[in-house]
Amino acid sequence: MGAYWLSVNSFGPPLILLGLTVLWLGRRGIAPPPLIGWSLAAWCVLNVVVLGPGVGQDLIALVAAGLLIAVAHRARRPVAQL
């Protein structure tokens, strides 16, 4: 059963691609769109509602989603001019 959660049928490969995309954007100084963070948060909440709380991966993913949302909102604010 453990191999199933790390196979092609799981969300592991898409989350790895999402992480690589965010890293790629960050290295170029581009803030990820808020849709990425909100989608990850919605997926985690849905996962907890349907499957129940996990070992902690949902909490970690929710923290990551919150950070992505915060970065996206910070990037939208105008920079204060001195």
N, CA, C and O atoms as a Maestro MAE file, in Angstrom:
{
 s_m_m2io_version
 :::
 2.0.0
}

f_m_ct {
 s_m_title
 :::
 protein
 m_atom[328] {
  # First column is atom index #
  i_m_mmod_type
  r_m_x_coord
  r_m_y_coord
  r_m_z_coord
  i_m_residue_number
  s_m_chain_name
  s_m_pdb_residue_name
  s_m_pdb_atom_name
  i_m_atomic_number
  :::
  1 25 0.817 -1.185 0.000 1 A "MET " " N  " 7
  2 3 0.000 0.000 0.000 1 A "MET " " CA " 6
  3 2 0.865 1.254 0.000 1 A "MET " " C  " 6
  4 15 0.506 2.266 -0.603 1 A "MET " " O  " 8
  5 25 1.999 1.180 0.677 2 A "GLY " " N  " 7
  6 3 2.882 2.344 0.713 2 A "GLY " " CA " 6
  7 2 3.413 2.706 -0.658 2 A "GLY " " C  " 6
  8 15 3.603 3.885 -0.959 2 A "GLY " " O  " 8
  9 25 3.656 1.710 -1.492 3 A "ALA " " N  " 7
  10 3 4.153 1.990 -2.839 3 A "ALA " " CA " 6
  11 2 3.105 2.700 -3.686 3 A "ALA " " C  " 6
  12 15 3.455 3.460 -4.590 3 A "ALA " " O  " 8
  13 25 1.837 2.466 -3.410 4 A "TYR " " N  " 7
  14 3 0.770 3.126 -4.165 4 A "TYR " " CA " 6
  15 2 0.849 4.637 -3.999 4 A "TYR " " C  " 6
  16 15 0.673 5.380 -4.965 4 A "TYR " " O  " 8
  17 25 1.113 5.095 -2.773 5 A "TRP " " N  " 7
  18 3 1.111 6.539 -2.516 5 A "TRP " " CA " 6
  19 2 2.312 7.238 -3.111 5 A "TRP " " C  " 6
  20 15 2.337 8.468 -3.163 5 A "TRP " " O  " 8
  21 25 3.300 6.502 -3.559 6 A "LEU " " N  " 7
  22 3 4.453 7.110 -4.205 6 A "LEU " " CA " 6
  23 2 4.506 6.804 -5.699 6 A "LEU " " C  " 6
  24 15 5.507 7.086 -6.358 6 A "LEU " " O  " 8
  25 25 3.435 6.232 -6.231 7 A "SER " " N  " 7
  26 3 3.431 5.833 -7.632 7 A "SER " " CA " 6
  27 2 2.802 6.917 -8.505 7 A "SER " " C  " 6
  28 15 2.522 8.029 -8.055 7 A "SER " " O  " 8
  29 25 2.597 6.561 -9.731 8 A "VAL " " N  " 7
  30 3 2.005 7.474 -10.704 8 A "VAL " " CA " 6
  31 2 0.561 7.793 -10.344 8 A "VAL " " C  " 6
  32 15 0.065 8.850 -10.734 8 A "VAL " " O  " 8
  33 25 -0.128 6.930 -9.622 9 A "ASN " " N  " 7
  34 3 -1.522 7.142 -9.265 9 A "ASN " " CA " 6
  35 2 -1.707 8.065 -8.070 9 A "ASN " " C  " 6
  36 15 -2.842 8.298 -7.654 9 A "ASN " " O  " 8
  37 25 -0.640 8.592 -7.510 10 A "SER " " N  " 7
  38 3 -0.754 9.438 -6.329 10 A "SER " " CA " 6
  39 2 -0.576 10.900 -6.716 10 A "SER " " C  " 6
  40 15 -0.412 11.230 -7.890 10 A "SER " " O  " 8
  41 25 -0.612 11.764 -5.716 11 A "PHE " " N  " 7
  42 3 -0.368 13.179 -5.950 11 A "PHE " " CA " 6
  43 2 1.086 13.538 -5.705 11 A "PHE " " C  " 6
  44 15 1.443 14.716 -5.740 11 A "PHE " " O  " 8
  45 25 1.934 12.545 -5.458 12 A "GLY " " N  " 7
  46 3 3.353 12.803 -5.247 12 A "GLY " " CA " 6
  47 2 4.036 13.444 -6.445 12 A "GLY " " C  " 6
  48 15 4.649 14.502 -6.298 12 A "GLY " " O  " 8
  49 25 3.952 12.837 -7.632 13 A "PRO " " N  " 7
  50 3 4.584 13.456 -8.798 13 A "PRO " " CA " 6
  51 2 4.054 14.852 -9.131 13 A "PRO " " C  " 6
  52 15 4.857 15.727 -9.458 13 A "PRO " " O  " 8
  53 25 2.729 15.106 -9.065 14 A "PRO " " N  " 7
  54 3 2.280 16.482 -9.327 14 A "PRO " " CA " 6
  55 2 2.795 17.482 -8.282 14 A "PRO " " C  " 6
  56 15 3.093 18.628 -8.621 14 A "PRO " " O  " 8
  57 25 2.900 17.059 -7.019 15 A "LEU " " N  " 7
  58 3 3.422 17.976 -6.010 15 A "LEU " " CA " 6
  59 2 4.908 18.247 -6.220 15 A "LEU " " C  " 6
  60 15 5.381 19.351 -5.950 15 A "LEU " " O  " 8
  61 25 5.643 17.252 -6.698 16 A "ILE " " N  " 7
  62 3 7.052 17.485 -7.034 16 A "ILE " " CA " 6
  63 2 7.158 18.477 -8.182 16 A "ILE " " C  " 6
  64 15 7.999 19.376 -8.140 16 A "ILE " " O  " 8
  65 25 6.329 18.334 -9.199 17 A "LEU " " N  " 7
  66 3 6.333 19.287 -10.317 17 A "LEU " " CA " 6
  67 2 5.921 20.681 -9.857 17 A "LEU " " C  " 6
  68 15 6.479 21.675 -10.323 17 A "LEU " " O  " 8
  69 25 4.960 20.765 -8.956 18 A "LEU " " N  " 7
  70 3 4.551 22.060 -8.415 18 A "LEU " " CA " 6
  71 2 5.706 22.711 -7.664 18 A "LEU " " C  " 6
  72 15 5.962 23.904 -7.831 18 A "LEU " " O  " 8
  73 25 6.401 21.937 -6.841 19 A "GLY " " N  " 7
  74 3 7.554 22.470 -6.121 19 A "GLY " " CA " 6
  75 2 8.658 22.931 -7.045 19 A "GLY " " C  " 6
  76 15 9.269 23.975 -6.816 19 A "GLY " " O  " 8
  77 25 8.916 22.165 -8.084 20 A "LEU " " N  " 7
  78 3 9.945 22.569 -9.051 20 A "LEU " " CA " 6
  79 2 9.537 23.831 -9.806 20 A "LEU " " C  " 6
  80 15 10.382 24.670 -10.120 20 A "LEU " " O  " 8
  81 25 8.248 23.965 -10.094 21 A "THR " " N  " 7
  82 3 7.755 25.174 -10.767 21 A "THR " " CA " 6
  83 2 7.923 26.399 -9.877 21 A "THR " " C  " 6
  84 15 8.342 27.459 -10.343 21 A "THR " " O  " 8
  85 25 7.597 26.252 -8.601 22 A "VAL " " N  " 7
  86 3 7.744 27.372 -7.670 22 A "VAL " " CA " 6
  87 2 9.222 27.732 -7.517 22 A "VAL " " C  " 6
  88 15 9.563 28.914 -7.472 22 A "VAL " " O  " 8
  89 25 10.099 26.740 -7.436 23 A "LEU " " N  " 7
  90 3 11.534 27.018 -7.376 23 A "LEU " " CA " 6
  91 2 12.017 27.737 -8.628 23 A "LEU " " C  " 6
  92 15 12.802 28.681 -8.540 23 A "LEU " " O  " 8
  93 25 11.552 27.297 -9.788 24 A "TRP " " N  " 7
  94 3 11.945 27.919 -11.050 24 A "TRP " " CA " 6
  95 2 11.498 29.383 -11.078 24 A "TRP " " C  " 6
  96 15 12.261 30.264 -11.476 24 A "TRP " " O  " 8
  97 25 10.254 29.634 -10.652 25 A "LEU " " N  " 7
  98 3 9.758 31.009 -10.610 25 A "LEU " " CA " 6
  99 2 10.561 31.854 -9.621 25 A "LEU " " C  " 6
  100 15 10.915 32.996 -9.915 25 A "LEU " " O  " 8
  101 25 10.843 31.290 -8.453 26 A "GLY " " N  " 7
  102 3 11.567 32.024 -7.422 26 A "GLY " " CA " 6
  103 2 12.976 32.393 -7.834 26 A "GLY " " C  " 6
  104 15 13.453 33.478 -7.501 26 A "GLY " " O  " 8
  105 25 13.641 31.520 -8.544 27 A "ARG " " N  " 7
  106 3 15.011 31.809 -8.985 27 A "ARG " " CA " 6
  107 2 15.051 32.892 -10.049 27 A "ARG " " C  " 6
  108 15 16.099 33.496 -10.275 27 A "ARG " " O  " 8
  109 25 13.940 33.143 -10.698 28 A "ARG " " N  " 7
  110 3 13.861 34.210 -11.691 28 A "ARG " " CA " 6
  111 2 13.229 35.478 -11.129 28 A "ARG " " C  " 6
  112 15 13.024 36.450 -11.856 28 A "ARG " " O  " 8
  113 25 12.922 35.467 -9.843 29 A "GLY " " N  " 7
  114 3 12.355 36.646 -9.201 29 A "GLY " " CA " 6
  115 2 10.884 36.868 -9.507 29 A "GLY " " C  " 6
  116 15 10.381 37.982 -9.363 29 A "GLY " " O  " 8
  117 25 10.196 35.822 -9.925 30 A "ILE " " N  " 7
  118 3 8.775 35.907 -10.252 30 A "ILE " " CA " 6
  119 2 7.986 35.275 -9.119 30 A "ILE " " C  " 6
  120 15 8.249 34.141 -8.720 30 A "ILE " " O  " 8
  121 25 7.018 36.019 -8.607 31 A "ALA " " N  " 7
  122 3 6.172 35.466 -7.542 31 A "ALA " " CA " 6
  123 2 5.139 34.529 -8.170 31 A "ALA " " C  " 6
  124 15 4.569 34.852 -9.212 31 A "ALA " " O  " 8
  125 25 4.896 33.386 -7.554 32 A "PRO " " N  " 7
  126 3 3.887 32.475 -8.098 32 A "PRO " " CA " 6
  127 2 2.498 33.096 -7.960 32 A "PRO " " C  " 6
  128 15 2.254 33.859 -7.025 32 A "PRO " " O  " 8
  129 25 1.600 32.784 -8.866 33 A "PRO " " N  " 7
  130 3 0.246 33.346 -8.764 33 A "PRO " " CA " 6
  131 2 -0.473 32.789 -7.542 33 A "PRO " " C  " 6
  132 15 -0.196 31.667 -7.116 33 A "PRO " " O  " 8
  133 25 -1.401 33.570 -6.972 34 A "PRO " " N  " 7
  134 3 -2.101 33.103 -5.772 34 A "PRO " " CA " 6
  135 2 -2.928 31.842 -6.018 34 A "PRO " " C  " 6
  136 15 -3.229 31.113 -5.073 34 A "PRO " " O  " 8
  137 25 -3.293 31.579 -7.248 35 A "LEU " " N  " 7
  138 3 -4.076 30.388 -7.564 35 A "LEU " " CA " 6
  139 2 -3.361 29.113 -7.134 35 A "LEU " " C  " 6
  140 15 -4.009 28.152 -6.721 35 A "LEU " " O  " 8
  141 25 -2.046 29.093 -7.224 36 A "ILE " " N  " 7
  142 3 -1.293 27.904 -6.823 36 A "ILE " " CA " 6
  143 2 -1.467 27.647 -5.329 36 A "ILE " " C  " 6
  144 15 -1.738 26.518 -4.921 36 A "ILE " " O  " 8
  145 25 -1.314 28.674 -4.522 37 A "GLY " " N  " 7
  146 3 -1.464 28.512 -3.080 37 A "GLY " " CA " 6
  147 2 -2.884 28.171 -2.672 37 A "GLY " " C  " 6
  148 15 -3.093 27.299 -1.829 37 A "GLY " " O  " 8
  149 25 -3.862 28.848 -3.257 38 A "TRP " " N  " 7
  150 3 -5.263 28.578 -2.920 38 A "TRP " " CA " 6
  151 2 -5.670 27.179 -3.361 38 A "TRP " " C  " 6
  152 15 -6.426 26.509 -2.658 38 A "TRP " " O  " 8
  153 25 -5.183 26.727 -4.511 39 A "SER " " N  " 7
  154 3 -5.505 25.373 -4.976 39 A "SER " " CA " 6
  155 2 -4.913 24.316 -4.053 39 A "SER " " C  " 6
  156 15 -5.570 23.325 -3.735 39 A "SER " " O  " 8
  157 25 -3.670 24.527 -3.624 40 A "LEU " " N  " 7
  158 3 -3.036 23.582 -2.707 40 A "LEU " " CA " 6
  159 2 -3.774 23.555 -1.370 40 A "LEU " " C  " 6
  160 15 -3.968 22.486 -0.792 40 A "LEU " " O  " 8
  161 25 -4.189 24.724 -0.875 41 A "ALA " " N  " 7
  162 3 -4.928 24.778 0.390 41 A "ALA " " CA " 6
  163 2 -6.276 24.071 0.266 41 A "ALA " " C  " 6
  164 15 -6.667 23.316 1.157 41 A "ALA " " O  " 8
  165 25 -6.982 24.312 -0.830 42 A "ALA " " N  " 7
  166 3 -8.282 23.656 -1.021 42 A "ALA " " CA " 6
  167 2 -8.123 22.148 -1.118 42 A "ALA " " C  " 6
  168 15 -8.938 21.403 -0.574 42 A "ALA " " O  " 8
  169 25 -7.078 21.688 -1.806 43 A "TRP " " N  " 7
  170 3 -6.842 20.256 -1.939 43 A "TRP " " CA " 6
  171 2 -6.555 19.627 -0.574 43 A "TRP " " C  " 6
  172 15 -7.030 18.529 -0.282 43 A "TRP " " O  " 8
  173 25 -5.773 20.327 0.267 44 A "CYS " " N  " 7
  174 3 -5.459 19.803 1.601 44 A "CYS " " CA " 6
  175 2 -6.705 19.740 2.475 44 A "CYS " " C  " 6
  176 15 -6.918 18.751 3.177 44 A "CYS " " O  " 8
  177 25 -7.527 20.780 2.440 45 A "VAL " " N  " 7
  178 3 -8.754 20.782 3.249 45 A "VAL " " CA " 6
  179 2 -9.683 19.669 2.783 45 A "VAL " " C  " 6
  180 15 -10.254 18.953 3.605 45 A "VAL " " O  " 8
  181 25 -9.837 19.520 1.485 46 A "LEU " " N  " 7
  182 3 -10.671 18.450 0.952 46 A "LEU " " CA " 6
  183 2 -10.126 17.080 1.362 46 A "LEU " " C  " 6
  184 15 -10.897 16.179 1.692 46 A "LEU " " O  " 8
  185 25 -8.824 16.926 1.342 47 A "ASN " " N  " 7
  186 3 -8.193 15.677 1.738 47 A "ASN " " CA " 6
  187 2 -8.494 15.356 3.200 47 A "ASN " " C  " 6
  188 15 -8.784 14.206 3.530 47 A "ASN " " O  " 8
  189 25 -8.430 16.351 4.075 48 A "VAL " " N  " 7
  190 3 -8.718 16.133 5.494 48 A "VAL " " CA " 6
  191 2 -10.191 15.800 5.696 48 A "VAL " " C  " 6
  192 15 -10.528 14.943 6.514 48 A "VAL " " O  " 8
  193 25 -11.070 16.472 4.956 49 A "VAL " " N  " 7
  194 3 -12.504 16.217 5.102 49 A "VAL " " CA " 6
  195 2 -12.862 14.809 4.635 49 A "VAL " " C  " 6
  196 15 -13.636 14.114 5.292 49 A "VAL " " O  " 8
  197 25 -12.305 14.388 3.509 50 A "VAL " " N  " 7
  198 3 -12.660 13.091 2.931 50 A "VAL " " CA " 6
  199 2 -11.949 11.942 3.645 50 A "VAL " " C  " 6
  200 15 -12.576 10.940 3.989 50 A "VAL " " O  " 8
  201 25 -10.649 12.084 3.867 51 A "LEU " " N  " 7
  202 3 -9.858 10.974 4.390 51 A "LEU " " CA " 6
  203 2 -9.542 11.081 5.874 51 A "LEU " " C  " 6
  204 15 -9.047 10.121 6.464 51 A "LEU " " O  " 8
  205 25 -9.811 12.208 6.481 52 A "GLY " " N  " 7
  206 3 -9.446 12.413 7.871 52 A "GLY " " CA " 6
  207 2 -8.036 12.949 7.966 52 A "GLY " " C  " 6
  208 15 -7.288 12.925 6.989 52 A "GLY " " O  " 8
  209 25 -7.666 13.438 9.152 53 A "PRO " " N  " 7
  210 3 -6.322 13.994 9.297 53 A "PRO " " CA " 6
  211 2 -5.250 12.925 9.128 53 A "PRO " " C  " 6
  212 15 -5.396 11.795 9.595 53 A "PRO " " O  " 8
  213 25 -4.195 13.298 8.468 54 A "GLY " " N  " 7
  214 3 -3.102 12.366 8.213 54 A "GLY " " CA " 6
  215 2 -2.042 12.447 9.288 54 A "GLY " " C  " 6
  216 15 -2.297 12.892 10.408 54 A "GLY " " O  " 8
  217 25 -0.874 12.020 8.935 55 A "VAL " " N  " 7
  218 3 0.237 11.972 9.874 55 A "VAL " " CA " 6
  219 2 0.836 13.354 10.099 55 A "VAL " " C  " 6
  220 15 1.599 13.535 11.048 55 A "VAL " " O  " 8
  221 25 0.529 14.294 9.290 56 A "GLY " " N  " 7
  222 3 1.073 15.647 9.401 56 A "GLY " " CA " 6
  223 2 1.353 16.276 8.061 56 A "GLY " " C  " 6
  224 15 1.660 17.465 7.974 56 A "GLY " " O  " 8
  225 25 1.248 15.482 7.018 57 A "GLN " " N  " 7
  226 3 1.550 16.018 5.700 57 A "GLN " " CA " 6
  227 2 0.542 17.079 5.282 57 A "GLN " " C  " 6
  228 15 0.881 17.988 4.525 57 A "GLN " " O  " 8
  229 25 -0.698 16.975 5.767 58 A "ASP " " N  " 7
  230 3 -1.689 17.986 5.423 58 A "ASP " " CA " 6
  231 2 -1.353 19.311 6.084 58 A "ASP " " C  " 6
  232 15 -1.522 20.367 5.475 58 A "ASP " " O  " 8
  233 25 -0.883 19.271 7.310 59 A "LEU " " N  " 7
  234 3 -0.488 20.490 8.006 59 A "LEU " " CA " 6
  235 2 0.708 21.135 7.317 59 A "LEU " " C  " 6
  236 15 0.745 22.354 7.143 59 A "LEU " " O  " 8
  237 25 1.669 20.335 6.931 60 A "ILE " " N  " 7
  238 3 2.848 20.861 6.241 60 A "ILE " " CA " 6
  239 2 2.443 21.478 4.907 60 A "ILE " " C  " 6
  240 15 2.934 22.548 4.546 60 A "ILE " " O  " 8
  241 25 1.558 20.819 4.177 61 A "ALA " " N  " 7
  242 3 1.106 21.359 2.888 61 A "ALA " " CA " 6
  243 2 0.290 22.631 3.090 61 A "ALA " " C  " 6
  244 15 0.366 23.542 2.266 61 A "ALA " " O  " 8
  245 25 -0.493 22.713 4.172 62 A "LEU " " N  " 7
  246 3 -1.247 23.938 4.447 62 A "LEU " " CA " 6
  247 2 -0.314 25.095 4.790 62 A "LEU " " C  " 6
  248 15 -0.574 26.235 4.405 62 A "LEU " " O  " 8
  249 25 0.759 24.815 5.505 63 A "VAL " " N  " 7
  250 3 1.754 25.853 5.787 63 A "VAL " " CA " 6
  251 2 2.396 26.319 4.483 63 A "VAL " " C  " 6
  252 15 2.576 27.519 4.272 63 A "VAL " " O  " 8
  253 25 2.738 25.381 3.617 64 A "ALA " " N  " 7
  254 3 3.320 25.736 2.321 64 A "ALA " " CA " 6
  255 2 2.331 26.559 1.491 64 A "ALA " " C  " 6
  256 15 2.723 27.524 0.836 64 A "ALA " " O  " 8
  257 25 1.057 26.181 1.518 65 A "ALA " " N  " 7
  258 3 0.041 26.937 0.784 65 A "ALA " " CA " 6
  259 2 -0.084 28.348 1.339 65 A "ALA " " C  " 6
  260 15 -0.196 29.311 0.580 65 A "ALA " " O  " 8
  261 25 -0.064 28.470 2.660 66 A "GLY " " N  " 7
  262 3 -0.123 29.798 3.269 66 A "GLY " " CA " 6
  263 2 1.055 30.671 2.879 66 A "GLY " " C  " 6
  264 15 0.895 31.865 2.628 66 A "GLY " " O  " 8
  265 25 2.240 30.076 2.828 67 A "LEU " " N  " 7
  266 3 3.421 30.828 2.409 67 A "LEU " " CA " 6
  267 2 3.322 31.253 0.951 67 A "LEU " " C  " 6
  268 15 3.701 32.372 0.605 67 A "LEU " " O  " 8
  269 25 2.817 30.373 0.094 68 A "LEU " " N  " 7
  270 3 2.643 30.739 -1.319 68 A "LEU " " CA " 6
  271 2 1.638 31.878 -1.476 68 A "LEU " " C  " 6
  272 15 1.848 32.783 -2.284 68 A "LEU " " O  " 8
  273 25 0.552 31.840 -0.711 69 A "ILE " " N  " 7
  274 3 -0.450 32.899 -0.772 69 A "ILE " " CA " 6
  275 2 0.138 34.211 -0.264 69 A "ILE " " C  " 6
  276 15 -0.098 35.266 -0.852 69 A "ILE " " O  " 8
  277 25 0.904 34.150 0.829 70 A "ALA " " N  " 7
  278 3 1.518 35.359 1.382 70 A "ALA " " CA " 6
  279 2 2.500 35.985 0.400 70 A "ALA " " C  " 6
  280 15 2.520 37.205 0.234 70 A "ALA " " O  " 8
  281 25 3.309 35.163 -0.249 71 A "VAL " " N  " 7
  282 3 4.271 35.685 -1.231 71 A "VAL " " CA " 6
  283 2 3.538 36.333 -2.406 71 A "VAL " " C  " 6
  284 15 3.951 37.385 -2.895 71 A "VAL " " O  " 8
  285 25 2.462 35.711 -2.852 72 A "ALA " " N  " 7
  286 3 1.711 36.267 -3.975 72 A "ALA " " CA " 6
  287 2 1.091 37.609 -3.615 72 A "ALA " " C  " 6
  288 15 1.092 38.532 -4.429 72 A "ALA " " O  " 8
  289 25 0.561 37.724 -2.398 73 A "HIS " " N  " 7
  290 3 -0.034 38.998 -1.979 73 A "HIS " " CA " 6
  291 2 1.026 40.058 -1.736 73 A "HIS " " C  " 6
  292 15 0.804 41.234 -2.026 73 A "HIS " " O  " 8
  293 25 2.170 39.660 -1.210 74 A "ARG " " N  " 7
  294 3 3.246 40.625 -0.995 74 A "ARG " " CA " 6
  295 2 3.757 41.165 -2.328 74 A "ARG " " C  " 6
  296 15 4.115 42.339 -2.424 74 A "ARG " " O  " 8
  297 25 3.794 40.330 -3.340 75 A "ALA " " N  " 7
  298 3 4.281 40.756 -4.645 75 A "ALA " " CA " 6
  299 2 3.308 41.728 -5.317 75 A "ALA " " C  " 6
  300 15 3.718 42.545 -6.142 75 A "ALA " " O  " 8
  301 25 2.029 41.642 -4.967 76 A "ARG " " N  " 7
  302 3 1.033 42.533 -5.573 76 A "ARG " " CA " 6
  303 2 1.050 43.922 -4.963 76 A "ARG " " C  " 6
  304 15 0.637 44.885 -5.609 76 A "ARG " " O  " 8
  305 25 1.530 44.041 -3.705 77 A "ARG " " N  " 7
  306 3 1.548 45.356 -3.056 77 A "ARG " " CA " 6
  307 2 2.591 46.247 -3.710 77 A "ARG " " C  " 6
  308 15 3.668 45.783 -4.086 77 A "ARG " " O  " 8
  309 25 2.270 47.524 -3.843 78 A "PRO " " N  " 7
  310 3 3.285 48.445 -4.399 78 A "PRO " " CA " 6
  311 2 4.421 48.658 -3.402 78 A "PRO " " C  " 6
  312 15 4.216 48.648 -2.188 78 A "PRO " " O  " 8
  313 25 5.594 48.847 -3.930 79 A "VAL " " N  " 7
  314 3 6.766 49.074 -3.096 79 A "VAL " " CA " 6
  315 2 6.744 50.526 -2.629 79 A "VAL " " C  " 6
  316 15 6.538 51.434 -3.435 79 A "VAL " " O  " 8
  317 25 6.956 50.748 -1.339 80 A "ALA " " N  " 7
  318 3 6.951 52.110 -0.804 80 A "ALA " " CA " 6
  319 2 8.170 52.869 -1.324 80 A "ALA " " C  " 6
  320 15 9.294 52.367 -1.301 80 A "ALA " " O  " 8
  321 25 7.922 54.064 -1.782 81 A "GLN " " N  " 7
  322 3 8.998 54.922 -2.289 81 A "GLN " " CA " 6
  323 2 9.521 55.791 -1.167 81 A "GLN " " C  " 6
  324 15 8.740 56.400 -0.435 81 A "GLN " " O  " 8
  325 25 10.851 55.856 -1.021 82 A "LEU " " N  " 7
  326 3 11.461 56.699 0.018 82 A "LEU " " CA " 6
  327 2 11.841 58.039 -0.520 82 A "LEU " " C  " 6
  328 15 12.367 58.874 0.217 82 A "LEU " " O  " 8
  :::
 }
 m_bond[327] {
  # First column is bond index #
  i_m_from
  i_m_to
  i_m_order
  :::
  1 1 2 1
  2 2 3 1
  3 3 4 2
  4 3 5 1
  5 5 6 1
  6 6 7 1
  7 7 8 2
  8 7 9 1
  9 9 10 1
  10 10 11 1
  11 11 12 2
  12 11 13 1
  13 13 14 1
  14 14 15 1
  15 15 16 2
  16 15 17 1
  17 17 18 1
  18 18 19 1
  19 19 20 2
  20 19 21 1
  21 21 22 1
  22 22 23 1
  23 23 24 2
  24 23 25 1
  25 25 26 1
  26 26 27 1
  27 27 28 2
  28 27 29 1
  29 29 30 1
  30 30 31 1
  31 31 32 2
  32 31 33 1
  33 33 34 1
  34 34 35 1
  35 35 36 2
  36 35 37 1
  37 37 38 1
  38 38 39 1
  39 39 40 2
  40 39 41 1
  41 41 42 1
  42 42 43 1
  43 43 44 2
  44 43 45 1
  45 45 46 1
  46 46 47 1
  47 47 48 2
  48 47 49 1
  49 49 50 1
  50 50 51 1
  51 51 52 2
  52 51 53 1
  53 53 54 1
  54 54 55 1
  55 55 56 2
  56 55 57 1
  57 57 58 1
  58 58 59 1
  59 59 60 2
  60 59 61 1
  61 61 62 1
  62 62 63 1
  63 63 64 2
  64 63 65 1
  65 65 66 1
  66 66 67 1
  67 67 68 2
  68 67 69 1
  69 69 70 1
  70 70 71 1
  71 71 72 2
  72 71 73 1
  73 73 74 1
  74 74 75 1
  75 75 76 2
  76 75 77 1
  77 77 78 1
  78 78 79 1
  79 79 80 2
  80 79 81 1
  81 81 82 1
  82 82 83 1
  83 83 84 2
  84 83 85 1
  85 85 86 1
  86 86 87 1
  87 87 88 2
  88 87 89 1
  89 89 90 1
  90 90 91 1
  91 91 92 2
  92 91 93 1
  93 93 94 1
  94 94 95 1
  95 95 96 2
  96 95 97 1
  97 97 98 1
  98 98 99 1
  99 99 100 2
  100 99 101 1
  101 101 102 1
  102 102 103 1
  103 103 104 2
  104 103 105 1
  105 105 106 1
  106 106 107 1
  107 107 108 2
  108 107 109 1
  109 109 110 1
  110 110 111 1
  111 111 112 2
  112 111 113 1
  113 113 114 1
  114 114 115 1
  115 115 116 2
  116 115 117 1
  117 117 118 1
  118 118 119 1
  119 119 120 2
  120 119 121 1
  121 121 122 1
  122 122 123 1
  123 123 124 2
  124 123 125 1
  125 125 126 1
  126 126 127 1
  127 127 128 2
  128 127 129 1
  129 129 130 1
  130 130 131 1
  131 131 132 2
  132 131 133 1
  133 133 134 1
  134 134 135 1
  135 135 136 2
  136 135 137 1
  137 137 138 1
  138 138 139 1
  139 139 140 2
  140 139 141 1
  141 141 142 1
  142 142 143 1
  143 143 144 2
  144 143 145 1
  145 145 146 1
  146 146 147 1
  147 147 148 2
  148 147 149 1
  149 149 150 1
  150 150 151 1
  151 151 152 2
  152 151 153 1
  153 153 154 1
  154 154 155 1
  155 155 156 2
  156 155 157 1
  157 157 158 1
  158 158 159 1
  159 159 160 2
  160 159 161 1
  161 161 162 1
  162 162 163 1
  163 163 164 2
  164 163 165 1
  165 165 166 1
  166 166 167 1
  167 167 168 2
  168 167 169 1
  169 169 170 1
  170 170 171 1
  171 171 172 2
  172 171 173 1
  173 173 174 1
  174 174 175 1
  175 175 176 2
  176 175 177 1
  177 177 178 1
  178 178 179 1
  179 179 180 2
  180 179 181 1
  181 181 182 1
  182 182 183 1
  183 183 184 2
  184 183 185 1
  185 185 186 1
  186 186 187 1
  187 187 188 2
  188 187 189 1
  189 189 190 1
  190 190 191 1
  191 191 192 2
  192 191 193 1
  193 193 194 1
  194 194 195 1
  195 195 196 2
  196 195 197 1
  197 197 198 1
  198 198 199 1
  199 199 200 2
  200 199 201 1
  201 201 202 1
  202 202 203 1
  203 203 204 2
  204 203 205 1
  205 205 206 1
  206 206 207 1
  207 207 208 2
  208 207 209 1
  209 209 210 1
  210 210 211 1
  211 211 212 2
  212 211 213 1
  213 213 214 1
  214 214 215 1
  215 215 216 2
  216 215 217 1
  217 217 218 1
  218 218 219 1
  219 219 220 2
  220 219 221 1
  221 221 222 1
  222 222 223 1
  223 223 224 2
  224 223 225 1
  225 225 226 1
  226 226 227 1
  227 227 228 2
  228 227 229 1
  229 229 230 1
  230 230 231 1
  231 231 232 2
  232 231 233 1
  233 233 234 1
  234 234 235 1
  235 235 236 2
  236 235 237 1
  237 237 238 1
  238 238 239 1
  239 239 240 2
  240 239 241 1
  241 241 242 1
  242 242 243 1
  243 243 244 2
  244 243 245 1
  245 245 246 1
  246 246 247 1
  247 247 248 2
  248 247 249 1
  249 249 250 1
  250 250 251 1
  251 251 252 2
  252 251 253 1
  253 253 254 1
  254 254 255 1
  255 255 256 2
  256 255 257 1
  257 257 258 1
  258 258 259 1
  259 259 260 2
  260 259 261 1
  261 261 262 1
  262 262 263 1
  263 263 264 2
  264 263 265 1
  265 265 266 1
  266 266 267 1
  267 267 268 2
  268 267 269 1
  269 269 270 1
  270 270 271 1
  271 271 272 2
  272 271 273 1
  273 273 274 1
  274 274 275 1
  275 275 276 2
  276 275 277 1
  277 277 278 1
  278 278 279 1
  279 279 280 2
  280 279 281 1
  281 281 282 1
  282 282 283 1
  283 283 284 2
  284 283 285 1
  285 285 286 1
  286 286 287 1
  287 287 288 2
  288 287 289 1
  289 289 290 1
  290 290 291 1
  291 291 292 2
  292 291 293 1
  293 293 294 1
  294 294 295 1
  295 295 296 2
  296 295 297 1
  297 297 298 1
  298 298 299 1
  299 299 300 2
  300 299 301 1
  301 301 302 1
  302 302 303 1
  303 303 304 2
  304 303 305 1
  305 305 306 1
  306 306 307 1
  307 307 308 2
  308 307 309 1
  309 309 310 1
  310 310 311 1
  311 311 312 2
  312 311 313 1
  313 313 314 1
  314 314 315 1
  315 315 316 2
  316 315 317 1
  317 317 318 1
  318 318 319 1
  319 319 320 2
  320 319 321 1
  321 321 322 1
  322 322 323 1
  323 323 324 2
  324 323 325 1
  325 325 326 1
  326 326 327 1
  327 327 328 2
  :::
 }
}
